[in-house]
Amino acid sequence: MVLLGFYWWFELSAWVASTIMVLLLVKDVVLFPFLRDSYDVHVKTGIDQLIGQTATVQRSLTPEGFVLIKGELWYARLCGSARVASAGSIVQIQSNEGFTLLVSTIKTTL
């Protein structure tokens, strides 16, 4: 249909219209690998993208407090057997309850 449109509207010969159509298809095939991610419908946004990331404890978590992740302070609560995480220790974000991050300790600073 596009080929016929080129042929009639622009008064192009059939081989020129066919060449243009082939070039348009080649362009799509070449660009698809670069644009594939923009069509992904399973992209995590908001608080969901933080799960699995590591954060630095700003004030001791006893068992609640604040952690710094990607330059932002988030309210966090320790989950699991740990009851205290000292300031400066590294924690991993396990999940969330509303805007509260549930974290577990993974290592401490010296």
N, CA, C and O atoms as a Tinker XYZ file with bonds, in Angstrom:
   440  protein
     1  N      0.823000   -1.176000    0.000000    73     2
     2  CA     0.000000    0.000000    0.000000    64     1     3
     3  C      0.883000    1.262000    0.000000    63     2     4     5
     4  O      0.637000    2.205000   -0.752000    81     3
     5  N      1.906000    1.257000    0.854000    73     3     6
     6  CA     2.832000    2.384000    0.871000    64     5     7
     7  C      3.547000    2.494000   -0.459000    63     6     8     9
     8  O      3.791000    3.589000   -0.965000    81     7
     9  N      3.878000    1.347000   -1.013000    73     7    10
    10  CA     4.545000    1.323000   -2.310000    64     9    11
    11  C      3.667000    1.969000   -3.384000    63    10    12    13
    12  O      4.155000    2.732000   -4.218000    81    11
    13  N      2.376000    1.658000   -3.355000    73    11    14
    14  CA     1.446000    2.276000   -4.310000    64    13    15
    15  C      1.312000    3.777000   -4.047000    63    14    16    17
    16  O      1.184000    4.564000   -4.985000    81    15
    17  N      1.342000    4.175000   -2.763000    73    15    18
    18  CA     1.275000    5.598000   -2.425000    64    17    19
    19  C      2.451000    6.354000   -2.991000    63    18    20    21
    20  O      2.278000    7.430000   -3.564000    81    19
    21  N      3.663000    5.804000   -2.840000    73    19    22
    22  CA     4.844000    6.434000   -3.431000    64    21    23
    23  C      4.695000    6.548000   -4.945000    63    22    24    25
    24  O      5.021000    7.572000   -5.546000    81    23
    25  N      4.199000    5.481000   -5.537000    73    23    26
    26  CA     4.070000    5.426000   -6.992000    64    25    27
    27  C      3.078000    6.486000   -7.499000    63    26    28    29
    28  O      3.361000    7.196000   -8.464000    81    27
    29  N      1.900000    6.586000   -6.831000    73    27    30
    30  CA     0.868000    7.503000   -7.302000    64    29    31
    31  C      1.092000    8.940000   -6.854000    63    30    32    33
    32  O      1.022000    9.855000   -7.674000    81    31
    33  N      1.361000    9.159000   -5.557000    73    31    34
    34  CA     1.429000   10.517000   -5.029000    64    33    35
    35  C      2.662000   11.281000   -5.491000    63    34    36    37
    36  O      2.587000   12.470000   -5.800000    81    35
    37  N      3.769000   10.606000   -5.535000    73    35    38
    38  CA     5.010000   11.282000   -5.883000    64    37    39
    39  C      5.451000   11.029000   -7.322000    63    38    40    41
    40  O      6.496000   11.514000   -7.755000    81    39
    41  N      4.652000   10.273000   -8.050000    73    39    42
    42  CA     4.915000    9.927000   -9.439000    64    41    43
    43  C      6.323000    9.350000   -9.617000    63    42    44    45
    44  O      7.056000    9.719000  -10.535000    81    43
    45  N      6.676000    8.440000   -8.716000    73    43    46
    46  CA     7.966000    7.760000   -8.799000    64    45    47
    47  C      7.815000    6.482000   -9.602000    63    46    48    49
    48  O      6.735000    5.895000   -9.668000    81    47
    49  N      8.888000    6.070000  -10.197000    73    47    50
    50  CA     8.830000    4.795000  -10.913000    64    49    51
    51  C      8.759000    3.667000   -9.895000    63    50    52    53
    52  O      9.085000    3.860000   -8.724000    81    51
    53  N      8.339000    2.504000  -10.336000    73    51    54
    54  CA     8.146000    1.361000   -9.445000    64    53    55
    55  C      9.457000    0.945000   -8.774000    63    54    56    57
    56  O      9.458000    0.584000   -7.597000    81    55
    57  N     10.569000    0.991000   -9.508000    73    55    58
    58  CA    11.838000    0.547000   -8.896000    64    57    59
    59  C     12.338000    1.540000   -7.861000    63    58    60    61
    60  O     12.967000    1.127000   -6.886000    81    59
    61  N     12.082000    2.845000   -8.035000    73    59    62
    62  CA    12.476000    3.846000   -7.032000    64    61    63
    63  C     11.603000    3.689000   -5.782000    63    62    64    65
    64  O     12.111000    3.731000   -4.661000    81    63
    65  N     10.306000    3.510000   -5.971000    73    63    66
    66  CA     9.407000    3.307000   -4.842000    64    65    67
    67  C      9.781000    2.036000   -4.082000    63    66    68    69
    68  O      9.746000    2.014000   -2.852000    81    67
    69  N     10.138000    0.980000   -4.812000    73    67    70
    70  CA    10.553000   -0.277000   -4.164000    64    69    71
    71  C     11.848000   -0.080000   -3.388000    63    70    72    73
    72  O     11.993000   -0.614000   -2.289000    81    71
    73  N     12.779000    0.668000   -3.935000    73    71    74
    74  CA    14.049000    0.927000   -3.257000    64    73    75
    75  C     13.825000    1.707000   -1.960000    63    74    76    77
    76  O     14.434000    1.407000   -0.933000    81    75
    77  N     12.958000    2.697000   -2.017000    73    75    78
    78  CA    12.647000    3.475000   -0.808000    64    77    79
    79  C     12.020000    2.578000    0.255000    63    78    80    81
    80  O     12.354000    2.682000    1.435000    81    79
    81  N     11.119000    1.703000   -0.160000    73    79    82
    82  CA    10.461000    0.802000    0.783000    64    81    83
    83  C     11.476000   -0.147000    1.417000    63    82    84    85
    84  O     11.429000   -0.384000    2.624000    81    83
    85  N     12.377000   -0.682000    0.628000    73    83    86
    86  CA    13.406000   -1.580000    1.151000    64    85    87
    87  C     14.320000   -0.836000    2.128000    63    86    88    89
    88  O     14.682000   -1.382000    3.170000    81    87
    89  N     14.693000    0.398000    1.804000    73    87    90
    90  CA    15.536000    1.189000    2.703000    64    89    91
    91  C     14.831000    1.470000    4.034000    63    90    92    93
    92  O     15.466000    1.459000    5.089000    81    91
    93  N     13.528000    1.718000    3.985000    73    91    94
    94  CA    12.771000    1.923000    5.220000    64    93    95
    95  C     12.755000    0.655000    6.071000    63    94    96    97
    96  O     12.879000    0.734000    7.293000    81    95
    97  N     12.607000   -0.491000    5.455000    73    95    98
    98  CA    12.618000   -1.758000    6.193000    64    97    99
    99  C     14.002000   -2.053000    6.776000    63    98   100   101
   100  O     14.111000   -2.523000    7.908000    81    99
   101  N     15.061000   -1.778000    6.003000    73    99   102
   102  CA    16.424000   -1.998000    6.486000    64   101   103
   103  C     16.697000   -1.087000    7.689000    63   102   104   105
   104  O     17.323000   -1.516000    8.658000    81   103
   105  N     16.238000    0.152000    7.632000    73   103   106
   106  CA    16.400000    1.080000    8.760000    64   105   107
   107  C     15.765000    0.521000   10.022000    63   106   108   109
   108  O     16.364000    0.588000   11.095000    81   107
   109  N     14.553000   -0.034000    9.911000    73   107   110
   110  CA    13.873000   -0.612000   11.067000    64   109   111
   111  C     14.642000   -1.805000   11.634000    63   110   112   113
   112  O     14.767000   -1.948000   12.850000    81   111
   113  N     15.150000   -2.650000   10.758000    73   111   114
   114  CA    15.904000   -3.829000   11.213000    64   113   115
   115  C     17.199000   -3.408000   11.904000    63   114   116   117
   116  O     17.581000   -4.009000   12.908000    81   115
   117  N     17.876000   -2.391000   11.388000    73   115   118
   118  CA    19.137000   -1.933000   11.970000    64   117   119
   119  C     18.899000   -1.264000   13.334000    63   118   120   121
   120  O     19.679000   -1.478000   14.262000    81   119
   121  N     17.850000   -0.471000   13.467000    73   119   122
   122  CA    17.606000    0.270000   14.706000    64   121   123
   123  C     16.935000   -0.555000   15.799000    63   122   124   125
   124  O     17.004000   -0.179000   16.970000    81   123
   125  N     16.295000   -1.655000   15.457000    73   123   126
   126  CA    15.553000   -2.430000   16.448000    64   125   127
   127  C     16.394000   -2.864000   17.647000    63   126   128   129
   128  O     15.928000   -2.695000   18.774000    81   127
   129  N     17.600000   -3.412000   17.484000    73   127   130
   130  CA    18.369000   -3.816000   18.671000    64   129   131
   131  C     18.661000   -2.661000   19.632000    63   130   132   133
   132  O     18.761000   -2.881000   20.839000    81   131
   133  N     18.797000   -1.457000   19.126000    73   131   134
   134  CA    19.084000   -0.303000   19.977000    64   133   135
   135  C     17.835000    0.208000   20.696000    63   134   136   137
   136  O     17.935000    0.791000   21.775000    81   135
   137  N     16.677000   -0.006000   20.110000    73   135   138
   138  CA    15.433000    0.511000   20.668000    64   137   139
   139  C     14.602000   -0.535000   21.398000    63   138   140   141
   140  O     13.552000   -0.210000   21.952000    81   139
   141  N     15.054000   -1.783000   21.407000    73   139   142
   142  CA    14.286000   -2.878000   21.997000    64   141   143
   143  C     13.920000   -2.601000   23.451000    63   142   144   145
   144  O     12.788000   -2.870000   23.854000    81   143
   145  N     14.847000   -2.069000   24.253000    73   143   146
   146  CA    14.584000   -1.826000   25.663000    64   145   147
   147  C     13.493000   -0.783000   25.891000    63   146   148   149
   148  O     12.798000   -0.833000   26.906000    81   147
   149  N     13.336000    0.145000   24.978000    73   147   150
   150  CA    12.306000    1.165000   25.162000    64   149   151
   151  C     10.899000    0.591000   25.005000    63   150   152   153
   152  O      9.926000    1.233000   25.400000    81   151
   153  N     10.780000   -0.597000   24.438000    73   151   154
   154  CA     9.483000   -1.246000   24.301000    64   153   155
   155  C      9.213000   -2.256000   25.407000    63   154   156   157
   156  O      8.176000   -2.918000   25.391000    81   155
   157  N     10.123000   -2.388000   26.368000    73   155   158
   158  CA     9.970000   -3.335000   27.462000    64   157   159
   159  C      8.871000   -2.850000   28.402000    63   158   160   161
   160  O      8.923000   -1.719000   28.885000    81   159
   161  N      7.881000   -3.694000   28.663000    73   159   162
   162  CA     6.773000   -3.315000   29.533000    64   161   163
   163  C      7.004000   -3.741000   30.981000    63   162   164   165
   164  O      6.175000   -3.446000   31.843000    81   163
   165  N      8.108000   -4.425000   31.265000    73   163   166
   166  CA     8.386000   -4.909000   32.614000    64   165   167
   167  C      9.460000   -4.080000   33.311000    63   166   168   169
   168  O     10.230000   -4.612000   34.111000    81   167
   169  N      9.519000   -2.808000   33.019000    73   167   170
   170  CA    10.507000   -1.924000   33.614000    64   169   171
   171  C     10.078000   -1.586000   35.042000    63   170   172   173
   172  O      8.924000   -1.230000   35.282000    81   171
   173  N     11.010000   -1.699000   35.982000    73   171   174
   174  CA    10.718000   -1.352000   37.362000    64   173   175
   175  C     10.958000    0.135000   37.561000    63   174   176   177
   176  O     11.986000    0.671000   37.148000    81   175
   177  N     10.001000    0.792000   38.195000    73   175   178
   178  CA    10.134000    2.217000   38.479000    64   177   179
   179  C      9.809000    2.464000   39.946000    63   178   180   181
   180  O      9.286000    1.589000   40.635000    81   179
   181  N     10.120000    3.642000   40.402000    73   179   182
   182  CA     9.789000    4.018000   41.768000    64   181   183
   183  C     10.528000    3.171000   42.783000    63   182   184   185
   184  O     11.700000    2.843000   42.600000    81   183
   185  N      9.847000    2.826000   43.838000    73   183   186
   186  CA    10.466000    2.095000   44.946000    64   185   187
   187  C     10.849000    0.668000   44.544000    63   186   188   189
   188  O     11.756000    0.089000   45.142000    81   187
   189  N     10.185000    0.098000   43.553000    73   187   190
   190  CA    10.493000   -1.265000   43.111000    64   189   191
   191  C     11.910000   -1.397000   42.566000    63   190   192   193
   192  O     12.508000   -2.467000   42.675000    81   191
   193  N     12.454000   -0.343000   41.987000    73   191   194
   194  CA    13.806000   -0.415000   41.440000    64   193   195
   195  C     14.872000   -0.459000   42.528000    63   194   196   197
   196  O     16.025000   -0.781000   42.242000    81   195
   197  N     14.511000   -0.145000   43.762000    73   195   198
   198  CA    15.483000   -0.148000   44.855000    64   197   199
   199  C     15.718000   -1.536000   45.433000    63   198   200   201
   200  O     16.760000   -1.779000   46.041000    81   199
   201  N     14.779000   -2.441000   45.256000    73   199   202
   202  CA    14.892000   -3.780000   45.841000    64   201   203
   203  C     16.094000   -4.500000   45.235000    63   202   204   205
   204  O     16.251000   -4.579000   44.017000    81   203
   205  N     16.945000   -5.026000   46.135000    73   203   206
   206  CA    18.171000   -5.701000   45.720000    64   205   207
   207  C     19.384000   -4.795000   45.747000    63   206   208   209
   208  O     20.512000   -5.284000   45.687000    81   207
   209  N     19.187000   -3.484000   45.835000    73   207   210
   210  CA    20.281000   -2.522000   45.873000    64   209   211
   211  C     20.879000   -2.478000   47.283000    63   210   212   213
   212  O     20.278000   -2.974000   48.237000    81   211
   213  N     22.052000   -1.887000   47.400000    73   211   214
   214  CA    22.656000   -1.693000   48.715000    64   213   215
   215  C     22.529000   -0.228000   49.119000    63   214   216   217
   216  O     22.455000    0.662000   48.272000    81   215
   217  N     22.506000    0.001000   50.426000    73   215   218
   218  CA    22.368000    1.350000   50.976000    64   217   219
   219  C     23.292000    1.484000   52.176000    63   218   220   221
   220  O     23.714000    0.486000   52.761000    81   219
   221  N     23.602000    2.720000   52.538000    73   219   222
   222  CA    24.448000    3.013000   53.687000    64   221   223
   223  C     23.573000    3.540000   54.822000    63   222   224   225
   224  O     22.751000    4.435000   54.625000    81   223
   225  N     23.763000    2.973000   56.005000    73   223   226
   226  CA    22.992000    3.405000   57.175000    64   225   227
   227  C     23.489000    4.783000   57.605000    63   226   228   229
   228  O     24.687000    4.972000   57.813000    81   227
   229  N     22.576000    5.748000   57.740000    73   227   230
   230  CA    22.939000    7.109000   58.136000    64   229   231
   231  C     22.971000    7.262000   59.644000    63   230   232   233
   232  O     23.920000    7.824000   60.193000    81   231
   233  N     21.952000    6.773000   60.312000    73   231   234
   234  CA    21.884000    6.725000   61.764000    64   233   235
   235  C     21.596000    5.288000   62.132000    63   234   236   237
   236  O     20.938000    4.578000   61.371000    81   235
   237  N     22.065000    4.849000   63.261000    73   235   238
   238  CA    21.898000    3.446000   63.647000    64   237   239
   239  C     20.451000    2.993000   63.491000    63   238   240   241
   240  O     19.520000    3.682000   63.909000    81   239
   241  N     20.282000    1.828000   62.886000    73   239   242
   242  CA    18.959000    1.222000   62.762000    64   241   243
   243  C     18.734000    0.387000   64.023000    63   242   244   245
   244  O     19.433000   -0.601000   64.245000    81   243
   245  N     17.771000    0.777000   64.838000    73   243   246
   246  CA    17.524000    0.083000   66.103000    64   245   247
   247  C     16.059000   -0.255000   66.291000    63   246   248   249
   248  O     15.514000    0.297000   67.247000    81   247
   249  N     15.384000   -1.006000   65.598000    73   247   250
   250  CA    15.644000   -1.548000   64.269000    64   249   251
   251  C     15.189000   -0.637000   63.141000    63   250   252   253
   252  O     15.191000   -1.051000   61.982000    81   251
   253  N     14.793000    0.611000   63.457000    73   251   254
   254  CA    14.354000    1.527000   62.405000    64   253   255
   255  C     15.244000    2.750000   62.350000    63   254   256   257
   256  O     15.846000    3.123000   63.357000    81   255
   257  N     15.337000    3.374000   61.201000    73   255   258
   258  CA    16.145000    4.571000   61.028000    64   257   259
   259  C     16.190000    4.963000   59.569000    63   258   260   261
   260  O     15.276000    4.652000   58.804000    81   259
   261  N     17.258000    5.649000   59.182000    73   259   262
   262  CA    17.370000    6.143000   57.809000    64   261   263
   263  C     18.588000    5.555000   57.113000    63   262   264   265
   264  O     19.643000    5.361000   57.717000    81   263
   265  N     18.411000    5.276000   55.814000    73   263   266
   266  CA    19.514000    4.793000   54.974000    64   265   267
   267  C     19.645000    5.726000   53.774000    63   266   268   269
   268  O     18.682000    6.365000   53.351000    81   267
   269  N     20.852000    5.786000   53.243000    73   267   270
   270  CA    21.129000    6.611000   52.063000    64   269   271
   271  C     21.316000    5.694000   50.868000    63   270   272   273
   272  O     22.168000    4.806000   50.875000    81   271
   273  N     20.506000    5.923000   49.842000    73   271   274
   274  CA    20.623000    5.144000   48.611000    64   273   275
   275  C     20.431000    6.086000   47.425000    63   274   276   277
   276  O     19.437000    6.806000   47.335000    81   275
   277  N     21.398000    6.063000   46.528000    73   275   278
   278  CA    21.367000    6.913000   45.332000    64   277   279
   279  C     21.155000    8.384000   45.677000    63   278   280   281
   280  O     20.437000    9.095000   44.973000    81   279
   281  N     21.784000    8.840000   46.765000    73   279   282
   282  CA    21.706000   10.238000   47.150000    64   281   283
   283  C     20.418000   10.631000   47.850000    63   282   284   285
   284  O     20.201000   11.817000   48.098000    81   283
   285  N     19.553000    9.675000   48.177000    73   283   286
   286  CA    18.281000    9.964000   48.835000    64   285   287
   287  C     18.216000    9.270000   50.183000    63   286   288   289
   288  O     18.696000    8.146000   50.331000    81   287
   289  N     17.622000    9.934000   51.167000    73   287   290
   290  CA    17.394000    9.322000   52.471000    64   289   291
   291  C     16.054000    8.610000   52.461000    63   290   292   293
   292  O     15.038000    9.182000   52.065000    81   291
   293  N     16.056000    7.355000   52.899000    73   291   294
   294  CA    14.838000    6.553000   52.974000    64   293   295
   295  C     14.684000    6.022000   54.382000    63   294   296   297
   296  O     15.667000    5.670000   55.033000    81   295
   297  N     13.447000    5.966000   54.851000    73   295   298
   298  CA    13.154000    5.365000   56.149000    64   297   299
   299  C     13.245000    3.854000   55.972000    63   298   300   301
   300  O     12.692000    3.301000   55.021000    81   299
   301  N     13.945000    3.184000   56.891000    73   299   302
   302  CA    14.174000    1.746000   56.737000    64   301   303
   303  C     13.981000    1.031000   58.064000    63   302   304   305
   304  O     14.096000    1.627000   59.135000    81   303
   305  N     13.685000   -0.262000   57.969000    73   303   306
   306  CA    13.537000   -1.122000   59.148000    64   305   307
   307  C     14.275000   -2.430000   58.875000    63   306   308   309
   308  O     14.172000   -3.009000   57.793000    81   307
   309  N     15.015000   -2.876000   59.874000    73   307   310
   310  CA    15.740000   -4.141000   59.749000    64   309   311
   311  C     14.760000   -5.298000   59.733000    63   310   312   313
   312  O     13.774000   -5.297000   60.469000    81   311
   313  N     15.030000   -6.275000   58.902000    73   311   314
   314  CA    14.233000   -7.491000   58.896000    64   313   315
   315  C     15.165000   -8.657000   59.192000    63   314   316   317
   316  O     16.381000   -8.522000   59.056000    81   315
   317  N     14.629000   -9.773000   59.586000    73   315   318
   318  CA    15.460000  -10.930000   59.912000    64   317   319
   319  C     15.870000  -10.907000   61.372000    63   318   320   321
   320  O     15.201000  -10.290000   62.201000    81   319
   321  N     16.975000  -11.581000   61.687000    73   319   322
   322  CA    17.402000  -11.723000   63.076000    64   321   323
   323  C     18.152000  -10.508000   63.608000    63   322   324   325
   324  O     18.231000  -10.331000   64.823000    81   323
   325  N     18.696000   -9.678000   62.749000    73   323   326
   326  CA    19.466000   -8.510000   63.197000    64   325   327
   327  C     18.538000   -7.495000   63.859000    63   326   328   329
   328  O     17.442000   -7.227000   63.366000    81   327
   329  N     18.986000   -6.937000   64.977000    73   327   330
   330  CA    18.202000   -5.931000   65.693000    64   329   331
   331  C     18.843000   -4.561000   65.631000    63   330   332   333
   332  O     18.171000   -3.557000   65.868000    81   331
   333  N     20.158000   -4.493000   65.310000    73   331   334
   334  CA    20.861000   -3.213000   65.269000    64   333   335
   335  C     21.821000   -3.216000   64.083000    63   334   336   337
   336  O     22.485000   -4.215000   63.810000    81   335
   337  N     21.883000   -2.087000   63.386000    73   335   338
   338  CA    22.887000   -1.861000   62.347000    64   337   339
   339  C     23.471000   -0.482000   62.610000    63   338   340   341
   340  O     22.743000    0.510000   62.633000    81   339
   341  N     24.775000   -0.419000   62.808000    73   339   342
   342  CA    25.406000    0.846000   63.170000    64   341   343
   343  C     25.515000    1.784000   61.968000    63   342   344   345
   344  O     25.463000    1.359000   60.813000    81   343
   345  N     25.667000    3.075000   62.278000    73   343   346
   346  CA    25.809000    4.090000   61.234000    64   345   347
   347  C     27.042000    3.781000   60.388000    63   346   348   349
   348  O     28.097000    3.450000   60.929000    81   347
   349  N     26.917000    3.884000   59.079000    73   347   350
   350  CA    28.014000    3.613000   58.157000    64   349   351
   351  C     28.034000    2.197000   57.631000    63   350   352   353
   352  O     28.753000    1.907000   56.675000    81   351
   353  N     27.257000    1.302000   58.236000    73   351   354
   354  CA    27.247000   -0.075000   57.738000    64   353   355
   355  C     26.433000   -0.158000   56.443000    63   354   356   357
   356  O     25.618000    0.713000   56.135000    81   355
   357  N     26.680000   -1.216000   55.717000    73   355   358
   358  CA    26.015000   -1.425000   54.422000    64   357   359
   359  C     24.896000   -2.436000   54.608000    63   358   360   361
   360  O     25.091000   -3.486000   55.220000    81   359
   361  N     23.734000   -2.117000   54.080000    73   359   362
   362  CA    22.576000   -3.005000   54.141000    64   361   363
   363  C     22.044000   -3.240000   52.733000    63   362   364   365
   364  O     22.289000   -2.454000   51.818000    81   363
   365  N     21.314000   -4.333000   52.580000    73   363   366
   366  CA    20.692000   -4.640000   51.288000    64   365   367
   367  C     19.188000   -4.545000   51.438000    63   366   368   369
   368  O     18.618000   -5.023000   52.419000    81   367
   369  N     18.552000   -3.927000   50.466000    73   367   370
   370  CA    17.107000   -3.731000   50.498000    64   369   371
   371  C     16.435000   -5.022000   50.041000    63   370   372   373
   372  O     16.672000   -5.499000   48.931000    81   371
   373  N     15.599000   -5.578000   50.906000    73   371   374
   374  CA    14.914000   -6.839000   50.624000    64   373   375
   375  C     13.521000   -6.619000   50.024000    63   374   376   377
   376  O     13.131000   -7.300000   49.076000    81   375
   377  N     12.781000   -5.667000   50.583000    73   375   378
   378  CA    11.426000   -5.379000   50.098000    64   377   379
   379  C     10.988000   -4.039000   50.674000    63   378   380   381
   380  O     11.805000   -3.276000   51.190000    81   379
   381  N      9.709000   -3.767000   50.582000    73   379   382
   382  CA     9.180000   -2.532000   51.140000    64   381   383
   383  C      7.784000   -2.754000   51.688000    63   382   384   385
   384  O      7.064000   -3.658000   51.263000    81   383
   385  N      7.420000   -1.914000   52.633000    73   383   386
   386  CA     6.050000   -1.825000   53.147000    64   385   387
   387  C      5.659000   -0.368000   53.009000    63   386   388   389
   388  O      6.052000    0.457000   53.835000    81   387
   389  N      4.903000   -0.039000   51.996000    73   387   390
   390  CA     4.612000    1.354000   51.703000    64   389   391
   391  C      5.901000    2.052000   51.303000    63   390   392   393
   392  O      6.568000    1.637000   50.356000    81   391
   393  N      6.255000    3.116000   52.026000    73   391   394
   394  CA     7.496000    3.837000   51.741000    64   393   395
   395  C      8.593000    3.501000   52.742000    63   394   396   397
   396  O      9.589000    4.220000   52.827000    81   395
   397  N      8.430000    2.432000   53.495000    73   395   398
   398  CA     9.457000    1.965000   54.420000    64   397   399
   399  C     10.196000    0.811000   53.766000    63   398   400   401
   400  O      9.582000   -0.162000   53.328000    81   399
   401  N     11.527000    0.924000   53.701000    73   399   402
   402  CA    12.343000   -0.142000   53.121000    64   401   403
   403  C     12.653000   -1.184000   54.185000    63   402   404   405
   404  O     13.011000   -0.833000   55.309000    81   403
   405  N     12.520000   -2.447000   53.846000    73   403   406
   406  CA    12.909000   -3.535000   54.741000    64   405   407
   407  C     14.292000   -3.989000   54.306000    63   406   408   409
   408  O     14.479000   -4.423000   53.169000    81   407
   409  N     15.276000   -3.889000   55.222000    73   407   410
   410  CA    16.669000   -4.136000   54.872000    64   409   411
   411  C     17.266000   -5.205000   55.764000    63   410   412   413
   412  O     16.761000   -5.494000   56.849000    81   411
   413  N     18.370000   -5.791000   55.274000    73   411   414
   414  CA    19.148000   -6.748000   56.066000    64   413   415
   415  C     20.609000   -6.350000   55.956000    63   414   416   417
   416  O     21.041000   -5.827000   54.929000    81   415
   417  N     21.377000   -6.602000   57.028000    73   415   418
   418  CA    22.784000   -6.227000   57.029000    64   417   419
   419  C     23.577000   -7.183000   56.158000    63   418   420   421
   420  O     23.275000   -8.375000   56.097000    81   419
   421  N     24.609000   -6.650000   55.471000    73   419   422
   422  CA    25.480000   -7.521000   54.686000    64   421   423
   423  C     26.940000   -7.361000   55.056000    63   422   424   425
   424  O     27.712000   -8.303000   54.879000    81   423
   425  N     27.357000   -6.193000   55.570000    73   423   426
   426  CA    28.702000   -6.019000   56.080000    64   425   427
   427  C     28.763000   -4.766000   56.922000    63   426   428   429
   428  O     27.901000   -3.894000   56.804000    81   427
   429  N     29.761000   -4.663000   57.764000    73   427   430
   430  CA    29.914000   -3.498000   58.616000    64   429   431
   431  C     31.204000   -2.777000   58.248000    63   430   432   433
   432  O     32.121000   -3.372000   57.683000    81   431
   433  N     31.264000   -1.490000   58.575000    73   431   434
   434  CA    32.469000   -0.716000   58.323000    64   433   435
   435  C     33.415000   -0.830000   59.506000    63   434   436   437
   436  O     32.996000   -1.171000   60.612000    81   435
   437  N     34.702000   -0.541000   59.272000    73   435   438
   438  CA    35.703000   -0.642000   60.339000    64   437   439
   439  C     35.688000    0.552000   61.232000    63   438   440
   440  O     36.470000    0.623000   62.180000    81   439
